[in-house]
Amino acid sequence: MVFMSDEMIHAWCGENVAAYGAGGLAAEERGGMAAHAAVCGACASLLEEVLRGDEGLRALFAEVRAGEGFEDRMVAGWREASGRRVIRPT
C-alpha cells in the first residue's frame, strides 16, 4: 500500500473523478475514492457533481443510446471486414 498525503489524495480524486463516474476505475480505486469521499466534504461534493452530470447525460441521450453490445458488434464487424480485405503490393 502506498501512503498518500491528503493533498495527494485530493489531487488524485480530482484527476480521476470522471473515470469513476464512467466506470473506468479498478474496484480498489473506486473503493478508495468512495472511502475518501465519505470523510472529505470537498471530494464528496466533486464526486456527487460528476455523478449527477453523468446521470443527466445518460437521460439526455437515452433515446438514441446504441444499447448493450454495440461496441463489441462494431469491433467484431471491423475484424471480420479486415480479414476479407486483399492487400496487393504496388
N, CA, C and O of each residue as an XYZ file, in Angstrom:
360
protein
N       0.844     -1.180      0.000
C       0.000      0.000      0.000
C       0.892      1.248      0.000
O       1.867      1.315      0.749
N       0.568      2.205     -0.814
C       1.346      3.436     -0.938
C       0.680      4.515     -0.101
O      -0.532      4.715     -0.176
N       1.487      5.212      0.703
C       0.958      6.309      1.503
C       0.794      7.534      0.624
O       1.686      7.884     -0.150
N      -0.341      8.173      0.749
C      -0.594      9.419      0.029
C      -1.026     10.468      1.038
O      -1.892     10.217      1.876
N      -0.422     11.639      0.954
C      -0.833     12.736      1.819
C      -2.229     13.191      1.418
O      -2.716     12.854      0.339
N      -2.875     13.965      2.304
C      -4.207     14.494      1.977
C      -4.188     15.286      0.686
O      -5.107     15.193     -0.127
N      -3.134     16.065      0.504
C      -3.010     16.872     -0.724
C      -2.935     15.979     -1.960
O      -3.544     16.278     -2.987
N      -2.189     14.888     -1.857
C      -2.061     13.950     -2.975
C      -3.398     13.251     -3.248
O      -3.769     13.031     -4.400
N      -4.113     12.904     -2.171
C      -5.405     12.233     -2.334
C      -6.397     13.166     -3.031
O      -7.120     12.742     -3.932
N      -6.431     14.430     -2.616
C      -7.326     15.399     -3.255
C      -6.983     15.552     -4.736
O      -7.873     15.584     -5.586
N      -5.692     15.645     -5.037
C      -5.269     15.779     -6.437
C      -5.671     14.536     -7.227
O      -6.174     14.645     -8.346
N      -5.449     13.348     -6.647
C      -5.794     12.105     -7.340
C      -7.294     12.036     -7.587
O      -7.730     11.666     -8.676
N      -8.078     12.389     -6.582
C      -9.538     12.370     -6.743
C      -9.974     13.328     -7.852
O     -10.812     12.981     -8.684
N      -9.404     14.525     -7.858
C      -9.750     15.491     -8.894
C      -9.411     15.012    -10.287
O     -10.150     15.263    -11.239
N      -8.281     14.313    -10.405
C      -7.841     13.824    -11.712
C      -8.627     12.600    -12.175
O      -8.724     12.347    -13.375
N      -9.182     11.847    -11.245
C      -9.802     10.566    -11.597
C     -11.300     10.488    -11.362
O     -11.900      9.432    -11.561
N     -11.913     11.585    -10.945
C     -13.331     11.551    -10.631
C     -14.181     11.270    -11.874
O     -15.208     10.600    -11.772
N     -13.776     11.761    -13.026
C     -14.536     11.487    -14.256
C     -14.454     10.005    -14.608
O     -15.441      9.412    -15.046
N     -13.281      9.408    -14.418
C     -13.130      7.975    -14.671
C     -14.004      7.167    -13.720
O     -14.558      6.137    -14.105
N     -14.127      7.632    -12.479
C     -15.010      6.973    -11.510
C     -16.439      6.990    -12.039
O     -17.114      5.961    -12.058
N     -16.895      8.160    -12.465
C     -18.256      8.292    -12.955
C     -18.531      7.444    -14.182
O     -19.648      6.968    -14.383
N     -17.507      7.257    -15.001
C     -17.672      6.479    -16.232
C     -17.432      4.986    -16.026
O     -17.539      4.203    -16.970
N     -17.108      4.591    -14.795
C     -16.846      3.175    -14.533
C     -15.481      2.738    -14.995
O     -15.261      1.553    -15.248
N     -14.550      3.680    -15.111
C     -13.232      3.375    -15.642
C     -12.153      3.116    -14.618
O     -10.983      2.997    -14.982
N     -12.505      3.025    -13.347
C     -11.511      2.733    -12.326
C     -11.619      1.282    -11.887
O     -12.691      0.680    -11.940
N     -10.498      0.734    -11.456
C     -10.484     -0.617    -10.892
C     -11.271     -0.596     -9.580
O     -11.450      0.461     -8.974
N     -11.728     -1.744     -9.156
C     -12.537     -1.847     -7.933
C     -11.816     -1.246     -6.730
O     -12.435     -0.549     -5.925
N     -10.541     -1.502     -6.601
C      -9.777     -0.968     -5.471
C      -9.726      0.562     -5.515
O      -9.842      1.226     -4.485
N      -9.551      1.109     -6.713
C      -9.524      2.568     -6.859
C     -10.892      3.171     -6.558
O     -10.983      4.201     -5.891
N     -11.955      2.535     -7.046
C     -13.318      3.013     -6.760
C     -13.574      3.003     -5.255
O     -14.134      3.951     -4.704
N     -13.163      1.932     -4.608
C     -13.341      1.829     -3.168
C     -12.567      2.893     -2.414
O     -13.064      3.466     -1.445
N     -11.348      3.155     -2.865
C     -10.534      4.187     -2.235
C     -11.141      5.565     -2.383
O     -11.149      6.354     -1.439
N     -11.652      5.855     -3.574
C     -12.262      7.166     -3.787
C     -13.543      7.295     -2.972
O     -13.789      8.343     -2.375
N     -14.350      6.262     -2.940
C     -15.597      6.304     -2.166
C     -15.301      6.454     -0.676
O     -15.981      7.202      0.026
N     -14.287      5.742     -0.199
C     -13.920      5.838      1.217
C     -13.442      7.247      1.551
O     -13.802      7.797      2.592
N     -12.638      7.825      0.677
C     -12.149      9.185      0.922
C     -13.302     10.188      0.867
O     -13.382     11.089      1.702
N     -14.183     10.036     -0.103
C     -15.315     10.953     -0.239
C     -16.245     10.867      0.969
O     -16.946     11.829      1.284
N     -16.253      9.723      1.642
C     -17.101      9.562      2.827
C     -16.619     10.421      3.994
O     -17.393     10.719      4.903
N     -15.340     10.822      3.974
C     -14.796     11.623      5.076
C     -14.329     13.000      4.626
O     -13.881     13.794      5.453
N     -14.423     13.295      3.351
C     -13.945     14.580      2.820
C     -15.091     15.271      2.071
O     -15.511     14.823      1.004
N     -15.579     16.348      2.640
C     -16.703     17.058      2.033
C     -16.413     17.597      0.649
O     -17.282     17.551     -0.221
N     -15.202     18.110      0.422
C     -14.858     18.671     -0.890
C     -14.869     17.595     -1.967
O     -15.409     17.803     -3.054
N     -14.273     16.448     -1.665
C     -14.235     15.367     -2.656
C     -15.616     14.735     -2.824
O     -15.971     14.301     -3.920
N     -16.393     14.682     -1.743
C     -17.762     14.157     -1.841
C     -18.600     15.041     -2.755
O     -19.372     14.541     -3.573
N     -18.448     16.356     -2.617
C     -19.198     17.284     -3.476
C     -18.796     17.134     -4.932
O     -19.647     17.133     -5.822
N     -17.494     17.008     -5.172
C     -16.996     16.838     -6.535
C     -17.535     15.548     -7.141
O     -17.999     15.536     -8.281
N     -17.472     14.475     -6.380
C     -17.961     13.186     -6.864
C     -19.462     13.243     -7.147
O     -19.926     12.733     -8.167
N     -20.207     13.860     -6.251
C     -21.655     13.989     -6.448
C     -21.973     14.804     -7.703
O     -22.883     14.459     -8.456
N     -21.227     15.878     -7.923
C     -21.439     16.720     -9.106
C     -21.193     15.932    -10.394
O     -21.966     16.027    -11.347
N     -20.116     15.160    -10.409
C     -19.797     14.365    -11.599
C     -20.860     13.294    -11.830
O     -21.295     13.086    -12.963
N     -21.274     12.625    -10.782
C     -22.290     11.578    -10.935
C     -23.625     12.151    -11.389
O     -24.312     11.543    -12.211
N     -24.001     13.319    -10.861
C     -25.238     13.978    -11.314
C     -25.142     14.351    -12.787
O     -26.089     14.151    -13.547
N     -23.999     14.892    -13.186
C     -23.808     15.256    -14.588
C     -23.868     14.051    -15.499
O     -24.451     14.111    -16.582
N     -23.266     12.952    -15.062
C     -23.281     11.722    -15.851
C     -24.700     11.185    -15.991
O     -25.096     10.731    -17.065
N     -25.461     11.237    -14.907
C     -26.861     10.803    -14.962
C     -27.663     11.683    -15.907
O     -28.508     11.193    -16.657
N     -27.397     12.988    -15.870
C     -28.085     13.911    -16.764
C     -27.794     13.617    -18.223
O     -28.691     13.659    -19.065
N     -26.534     13.317    -18.522
C     -26.172     12.982    -19.906
C     -26.820     11.673    -20.350
O     -27.294     11.558    -21.480
N     -26.835     10.690    -19.452
C     -27.485      9.426    -19.801
C     -28.961      9.643    -20.105
O     -29.495      9.073    -21.056
N     -29.613     10.464    -19.301
C     -31.034     10.743    -19.519
C     -31.248     11.509    -20.816
O     -32.194     11.236    -21.554
N     -30.375     12.463    -21.093
C     -30.492     13.283    -22.296
C     -30.388     12.435    -23.567
O     -31.107     12.673    -24.537
N     -29.500     11.459    -23.556
C     -29.269     10.649    -24.752
C     -29.896      9.259    -24.685
O     -29.571      8.400    -25.504
N     -30.781      9.027    -23.734
C     -31.373      7.699    -23.548
C     -32.071      7.185    -24.807
O     -31.999      5.993    -25.108
N     -32.737      8.059    -25.535
C     -33.495      7.623    -26.708
C     -32.611      7.235    -27.889
O     -33.048      6.492    -28.768
N     -31.376      7.729    -27.921
C     -30.508      7.441    -29.064
C     -29.295      6.607    -28.668
O     -28.364      6.445    -29.458
N     -29.304      6.086    -27.464
C     -28.187      5.277    -26.991
C     -28.105      3.990    -27.810
O     -29.126      3.386    -28.136
N     -26.898      3.585    -28.133
C     -26.687      2.431    -29.000
C     -27.122      1.112    -28.376
O     -27.510      0.199    -29.105
N     -27.073      0.981    -27.094
C     -27.518     -0.243    -26.443
C     -26.383     -1.183    -26.108
O     -25.230     -0.969    -26.483
N     -26.745     -2.230    -25.392
C     -25.770     -3.222    -24.935
C     -25.106     -3.922    -26.111
O     -25.763     -4.269    -27.092
N     -23.809     -4.122    -26.005
C     -23.062     -4.874    -27.004
C     -22.706     -4.124    -28.262
O     -22.110     -4.709    -29.166
N     -23.050     -2.843    -28.359
C     -22.794     -2.079    -29.581
C     -21.312     -2.068    -29.941
O     -20.941     -2.360    -31.078
N     -20.470     -1.732    -28.972
C     -19.033     -1.666    -29.259
C     -18.501     -3.027    -29.670
O     -17.705     -3.122    -30.604
N     -18.925     -4.079    -28.989
C     -18.462     -5.422    -29.326
C     -18.870     -5.803    -30.751
O     -18.086     -6.404    -31.485
N     -20.098     -5.452    -31.139
C     -20.551     -5.750    -32.501
C     -19.753     -4.961    -33.532
O     -19.407     -5.491    -34.588
N     -19.460     -3.701    -33.231
C     -18.683     -2.869    -34.162
C     -17.277     -3.424    -34.342
O     -16.798     -3.551    -35.469
N     -16.620     -3.754    -33.247
C     -15.253     -4.282    -33.331
C     -15.250     -5.616    -34.070
O     -14.375     -5.863    -34.900
N     -16.219     -6.474    -33.777
C     -16.298     -7.763    -34.470
C     -16.494     -7.553    -35.968
O     -15.905     -8.265    -36.781
N     -17.324     -6.574    -36.330
C     -17.542     -6.273    -37.746
C     -16.277     -5.774    -38.425
O     -15.989     -6.149    -39.562
N     -15.527     -4.933    -37.736
C     -14.269     -4.419    -38.310
C     -13.251     -5.539    -38.476
O     -12.536     -5.605    -39.477
N     -13.196     -6.417    -37.480
C     -12.246     -7.535    -37.576
C     -12.617     -8.451    -38.734
O     -11.754     -8.900    -39.488
N     -13.904     -8.718    -38.864
C     -14.377     -9.579    -39.947
C     -14.088     -8.932    -41.303
O     -13.609     -9.596    -42.222
N     -14.377     -7.654    -41.422
C     -14.158     -6.950    -42.689
C     -12.669     -6.879    -43.020
O     -12.292     -7.015    -44.184
N     -11.830     -6.671    -42.032
C     -10.395     -6.566    -42.312
C      -9.812     -7.910    -42.718
O      -8.799     -7.958    -43.416
N     -10.438     -9.004    -42.290
C      -9.976    -10.334    -42.676
C     -10.255    -10.641    -44.128
O      -9.589    -11.498    -44.707
N     -11.219     -9.971    -44.739
C     -11.579    -10.213    -46.143
C     -10.837     -9.298    -47.100
O     -10.861     -9.519    -48.311
N     -10.195     -8.300    -46.586
C      -9.536     -7.319    -47.432
C      -8.286     -7.944    -48.087
O      -7.490     -8.605    -47.420
N      -8.139     -7.728    -49.349
C      -6.964     -8.209    -50.079
C      -6.021     -7.032    -50.267
O      -6.392     -5.992    -50.813
N      -4.812     -7.219    -49.808
C      -3.805     -6.169    -49.963
C      -2.844     -6.604    -51.054
O      -2.217     -7.661    -50.983
N      -2.752     -5.764    -52.052
C      -1.882     -6.094    -53.190
C      -0.714     -5.126    -53.218
O      -0.898     -3.917    -53.080
N       0.480     -5.654    -53.396
C       1.649     -4.758    -53.469
C       1.580     -3.900    -54.731
O       1.084     -4.344    -55.767
N       2.070     -2.697    -54.635
C       2.061     -1.805    -55.803
C       3.417     -1.722    -56.439
O       3.591     -1.016    -57.433
